[in-house]
Amino acid sequence: QVQLVESGGGLVQPGDSLRLSCAVSGRTFSNLAMGWFRQAPGKEREFVARITRGGSVTYYADSVKGRFTISRDNAKNTVYLQMNSLKPEDTAVYYCAADRGTSGNRNLPLSYEYWGQGTQVTVSS
């Protein structure tokens, strides 16, 4: 059973930074492409960023491009999301997810098999 545990969320002011972490166990981490999603109250879960198994290629939603950076440390079985210049509209529960490895749109939640419990990020003055 694959387990994903997020940490690092919190309450910050606009313009601040946060780094989210997601520790993965139960599978060979280096075989898993990983993604971050977020869900704000009353909204659907949306794609934020994803990273390939080796970490050499990353993709971002337009809304976070240039502000967020996804990375991974395969030796620590951990994927990160560095979030800079945070805005109130970034407020959401953030989830990490492990890719199913099947074909399809990698920016959709359906393409991910395992999910963490989520960590709350609130950006407010």
Order of alpha helices (4+ residues) and beta strands (2+ residues): beta-beta-beta-beta-beta-beta-beta-beta-beta-beta-beta
